[in-house]
Amino acid sequence: MLDQGNRKRDKCNHYLGGIFHYGGENYWGVDRINLLLERLDDLKANKANSLRINPAISKSSANYNTSNVRLELFFSANSPYTYLSFDRIRKLGKKYNIPIVVRPIKPMLMRGMGISRRKGFYILSDCARIAEKLGIPFGKIRIATGLPLTRIYSLFPYVNAKGKGFDYLYQCMKGVFSQAKDISSKTFLRKVLIDLDLNPDKAFVHLDSKEWESSFEKNRLAMYKVNSWGAPTFKLLHQRKNILSTWGQDRIWLIEEELKKL
């Protein structure tokens, strides 16, 4: 029975359990139920009001008590799911007037964690359909590991100290996942820094330094402490107390639900 199930899963081009498969498309757990339901709706197969989860950020203008609140984003520059979360996290921060603290970590592959070819293919194809649904540019990809990542990370402490860490990493992620840029080139980095109103020559003093490594390791340990292993992980704090820790761009709506309670 196990062999039969594994063969079926492999035939469906997936690598995990808890997967729905319909009409040649995989749906990874309950977070992808909306996509399946929308297909069934198009076929007029809906017999009643369908369950919907993972809603968009609400447009309500109600006032919330979000003083002494901050949101921490554990970030990996090699994670397409992290890239897909940036725009919504920025909107969430503006709507509730809360600071977003970016806490970068090394990508899984740089932490000795393996990834199968099937998993890598699924993640990119899954991100492509999510990006299309959200209207986020995606597809011109130049995966960055090793030097490209350590190079952009080496500038992060300087840029973040200038209050531009979030926007800097977002621009680098767009270069990786929607523009196929060589993010390690000085030409690319110079343009990003100038666009952020920063002095490239002053920033390049830190280029290829190792200053970032100790803080990134602290971020990794802090992420593990809340029982998460990868990016994007979100940690919501109120009056310095952790009130929510969750993983994945699918769970951004949970963050908003907690903010509404304050």
Residue pairs with C-beta under 8 A, 6 or more apart in sequence:
9 15
9 16
9 17
9 19
10 118
12 19
12 21
12 26
13 26
13 118
13 121
13 122
14 21
14 26
14 28
14 118
14 122
15 116
15 118
15 119
15 122
16 28
18 28
18 29
19 26
19 27
19 28
19 29
20 26
20 27
20 32
20 33
20 36
21 27
22 36
22 39
23 39
25 35
25 36
25 39
26 32
26 122
26 126
27 33
27 35
27 36
28 122
28 126
30 53
31 53
31 54
31 248
31 250
31 251
32 126
33 51
33 53
34 52
34 53
34 54
35 129
35 133
37 46
37 50
37 51
37 52
40 46
40 50
41 50
53 253
54 250
54 253
55 253
56 253
57 88
57 91
57 92
57 95
57 252
57 253
57 256
58 256
64 96
64 259
64 260
64 262
65 262
66 96
66 97
66 98
66 259
66 262
68 238
68 239
68 240
69 96
69 98
69 236
69 237
69 238
69 259
69 262
70 98
70 99
70 100
70 101
70 236
70 237
71 89
71 92
71 93
71 98
71 99
71 100
71 101
71 234
71 235
71 236
71 237
71 255
72 100
72 101
72 102
72 103
72 234
72 235
72 236
72 237
73 82
73 85
73 89
73 100
73 101
73 102
73 103
73 166
73 232
73 233
73 234
74 103
74 104
74 105
74 219
74 222
74 223
74 228
74 231
74 232
74 233
74 234
74 235
75 82
75 102
75 103
75 104
75 105
75 169
75 231
75 232
76 82
76 104
76 105
76 106
76 107
76 108
76 230
76 231
76 232
77 104
77 107
77 144
77 149
77 152
77 153
77 169
77 172
77 173
77 176
78 107
78 108
78 109
78 110
78 143
78 144
78 145
78 149
78 176
79 107
79 230
79 231
79 232
80 123
80 124
80 127
80 138
80 141
80 177
81 123
81 127
81 231
81 232
81 248
81 249
82 173
82 231
82 232
82 249
83 127
83 136
83 138
83 173
83 174
83 176
83 177
84 127
84 130
84 131
84 134
84 136
84 138
84 249
85 232
85 249
85 252
86 166
86 169
86 170
86 173
87 134
87 136
88 134
88 249
88 252
89 100
89 234
89 252
90 100
90 166
90 170
92 98
92 252
92 255
92 256
92 259
93 99
93 100
96 256
96 259
98 259
100 166
102 160
102 165
102 166
102 169
103 219
103 222
103 223
104 153
104 156
104 169
104 212
104 216
104 219
105 111
105 216
105 219
105 220
105 223
105 231
106 149
106 216
106 220
107 145
107 149
107 231
108 115
108 230
109 115
109 145
110 145
110 146
110 149
111 220
124 141
127 138
127 177
128 138
128 139
130 136
130 249
131 137
131 138
131 139
132 138
136 178
137 174
137 178
137 179
138 177
138 178
139 177
139 178
140 177
140 178
140 179
140 180
141 176
141 177
141 178
141 180
142 175
142 176
142 180
142 181
142 182
142 183
143 176
144 152
144 176
144 183
144 184
147 184
148 182
148 183
148 184
150 208
151 183
151 184
151 189
151 207
151 208
152 169
152 172
152 183
152 184
152 189
153 212
153 216
154 206
154 207
154 208
154 209
154 210
154 211
154 212
155 168
155 189
155 193
155 203
155 204
155 206
155 207
156 165
156 168
156 169
156 212
157 206
157 211
157 212
157 215
158 202
158 203
158 205
158 206
159 165
159 168
159 193
159 196
159 198
159 203
160 168
162 198
164 196
164 197
164 198
167 196
168 192
168 193
168 196
171 192
171 195
171 196
172 183
172 192
175 181
175 183
175 188
175 192
176 183
181 188
182 188
183 189
186 204
186 207
189 200
189 203
189 204
189 207
190 200
193 199
193 200
193 203
194 200
222 235
223 229
223 233
226 233
226 235
226 242
226 245
227 245
228 245
228 246
228 247
229 247
230 247
232 247
232 248
232 249
233 245
233 246
233 247
234 244
234 245
234 246
234 247
234 251
234 252
234 255
235 242
235 244
235 245
236 242
236 243
236 244
236 245
236 255
236 258
236 259
237 243
238 262
243 258
244 254
244 255
244 258
246 254
246 255
